[in-house]
C-alpha cells in the first residue's frame, strides 16, 4: 500500500469519529423559538442523564433532564457557573399508570411516561453574551412535532428561574 | 512522512476511539452478586436514557432506565429479542418532595430524587447461554455502596419478569 492509502485510512477513521460524535454536540435543526432564536439541538436524545422528576399538579408529568458534555462535566465537577455552550435538555411525558405493570405487581403502583404534553421539550442554552439579559441563558420549548412555543410562555422562563440564581438559574440537581 | 507514520496515526486515532467508547461497553467492577455472578458494569452512568418511572407503594422511588449501545439500538429499532450483550440499567432514588422547587412554584408539586434506597442499582444482562434458565437474562442488584443483593431477592427477579415474556422479559418501554 502506498502512503496515500494510509492517509485515506486515517481520514476515513477520523471522519467516522466525527460522525459518531457529531450528534452529541447539538447542531441546531428545525424551526426556531421566538425571542431566543433557538432550535432543537440535534442528538439531544443521546445525551447523558442529569436527573429525573415528577411534576404533579397541573403539569402532572414525568421528566428526564439530560445534558450535553459541557453540562455533565460541570455537574459532576460541581462547577458554577455553567460554561459557555452548556445545554440542558428537559423531556416530559404525561404521568400515566402502567396497567400492564400493575397487573403483574397486583396493585396500582407503577407510573410511566404517557403521551407527550405540549411542553414535551425544553432547553436551556448558555451563551453569556447573546443572552446577557436573561442570566446568560437562552430558553426554548417545543412540542412533540417540533413546533416552537409562542413568545408569551417563553417570557415566563427567566423570571421563574431567577429564584435559583445562586445555582446559575438551574433548578435541577445532579442525581448520582 | 513514511508509511509507518500513517500507520501510527491510524493506530493512535483508533486507540482514542476505543478509549472514548470503552466505558459504554460495561467492564465489570467490584463485588459480584450471588447466582448470576454479575458485577456493576463500568460506565453505566454514561449510558443513554431508555425511560423514567415512578414506582409508588412500598418502593416509592423515582427511577431512570439506561441502556448500553446494544440495548438502545434494539429499543430504537423495535427488535426483539434483545441481542447478546444487551445490558439494561435501572437507577432508583427515593421519591421526595423538593421544598426548594415548591417554594418557587407556590405549591407542593415537585418530586425529585432523594437518598438512594437499598435497591439503588439493578441490571439485566443478556447472555442466552449463561443464563438459559432465566430467559437468557442475568439479574443483579447493588446498593449505593456497591454491595450486592443477597441470594433470596435475586431469586425473585425472573419469576416476576416472566409476566412480560412476550417483550423478552423486559418491563420498560422506550420513552421517545
HADDOCK unambig.tbl for C-alpha pairs under 7 A between the chains (distance, minus, plus):
assign (segid A and resid 3 and name CA) (segid B and resid 2 and name CA) 6.87 0.50 0.50
assign (segid A and resid 3 and name CA) (segid B and resid 3 and name CA) 4.98 0.50 0.50
assign (segid A and resid 6 and name CA) (segid B and resid 3 and name CA) 6.78 0.50 0.50
assign (segid A and resid 6 and name CA) (segid B and resid 6 and name CA) 5.25 0.50 0.50
assign (segid A and resid 6 and name CA) (segid B and resid 7 and name CA) 6.40 0.50 0.50
assign (segid A and resid 7 and name CA) (segid B and resid 6 and name CA) 6.31 0.50 0.50
assign (segid A and resid 9 and name CA) (segid B and resid 10 and name CA) 6.92 0.50 0.50
assign (segid A and resid 10 and name CA) (segid B and resid 9 and name CA) 6.78 0.50 0.50
assign (segid A and resid 10 and name CA) (segid B and resid 10 and name CA) 5.07 0.50 0.50
assign (segid A and resid 17 and name CA) (segid B and resid 17 and name CA) 6.99 0.50 0.50
assign (segid A and resid 46 and name CA) (segid B and resid 48 and name CA) 5.71 0.50 0.50
assign (segid A and resid 47 and name CA) (segid B and resid 48 and name CA) 6.51 0.50 0.50
assign (segid A and resid 48 and name CA) (segid B and resid 46 and name CA) 5.71 0.50 0.50
assign (segid A and resid 48 and name CA) (segid B and resid 47 and name CA) 6.52 0.50 0.50
assign (segid A and resid 48 and name CA) (segid B and resid 48 and name CA) 5.76 0.50 0.50
assign (segid A and resid 49 and name CA) (segid B and resid 49 and name CA) 6.79 0.50 0.50
assign (segid A and resid 52 and name CA) (segid B and resid 64 and name CA) 6.83 0.50 0.50
assign (segid A and resid 52 and name CA) (segid B and resid 112 and name CA) 6.71 0.50 0.50
assign (segid A and resid 52 and name CA) (segid B and resid 113 and name CA) 6.94 0.50 0.50
assign (segid A and resid 53 and name CA) (segid B and resid 111 and name CA) 5.69 0.50 0.50
assign (segid A and resid 53 and name CA) (segid B and resid 112 and name CA) 4.73 0.50 0.50
assign (segid A and resid 53 and name CA) (segid B and resid 113 and name CA) 6.90 0.50 0.50
assign (segid A and resid 54 and name CA) (segid B and resid 110 and name CA) 6.12 0.50 0.50
assign (segid A and resid 54 and name CA) (segid B and resid 111 and name CA) 5.02 0.50 0.50
assign (segid A and resid 54 and name CA) (segid B and resid 112 and name CA) 6.54 0.50 0.50
assign (segid A and resid 55 and name CA) (segid B and resid 109 and name CA) 5.52 0.50 0.50
assign (segid A and resid 55 and name CA) (segid B and resid 110 and name CA) 4.68 0.50 0.50
assign (segid A and resid 55 and name CA) (segid B and resid 111 and name CA) 6.15 0.50 0.50
assign (segid A and resid 56 and name CA) (segid B and resid 109 and name CA) 4.62 0.50 0.50
assign (segid A and resid 56 and name CA) (segid B and resid 110 and name CA) 6.21 0.50 0.50
assign (segid A and resid 57 and name CA) (segid B and resid 109 and name CA) 5.44 0.50 0.50
assign (segid A and resid 64 and name CA) (segid B and resid 52 and name CA) 6.85 0.50 0.50
assign (segid A and resid 104 and name CA) (segid B and resid 163 and name CA) 6.64 0.50 0.50
assign (segid A and resid 109 and name CA) (segid B and resid 55 and name CA) 5.52 0.50 0.50
assign (segid A and resid 109 and name CA) (segid B and resid 56 and name CA) 4.63 0.50 0.50
assign (segid A and resid 109 and name CA) (segid B and resid 57 and name CA) 5.44 0.50 0.50
assign (segid A and resid 110 and name CA) (segid B and resid 54 and name CA) 6.13 0.50 0.50
assign (segid A and resid 110 and name CA) (segid B and resid 55 and name CA) 4.69 0.50 0.50
assign (segid A and resid 110 and name CA) (segid B and resid 56 and name CA) 6.22 0.50 0.50
assign (segid A and resid 111 and name CA) (segid B and resid 53 and name CA) 5.70 0.50 0.50
assign (segid A and resid 111 and name CA) (segid B and resid 54 and name CA) 5.02 0.50 0.50
assign (segid A and resid 111 and name CA) (segid B and resid 55 and name CA) 6.15 0.50 0.50
assign (segid A and resid 112 and name CA) (segid B and resid 52 and name CA) 6.71 0.50 0.50
assign (segid A and resid 112 and name CA) (segid B and resid 53 and name CA) 4.72 0.50 0.50
assign (segid A and resid 112 and name CA) (segid B and resid 54 and name CA) 6.54 0.50 0.50
assign (segid A and resid 113 and name CA) (segid B and resid 52 and name CA) 6.95 0.50 0.50
assign (segid A and resid 113 and name CA) (segid B and resid 53 and name CA) 6.91 0.50 0.50
assign (segid A and resid 113 and name CA) (segid B and resid 175 and name CA) 6.50 0.50 0.50
assign (segid A and resid 163 and name CA) (segid B and resid 104 and name CA) 6.63 0.50 0.50
assign (segid A and resid 175 and name CA) (segid B and resid 113 and name CA) 6.50 0.50 0.50
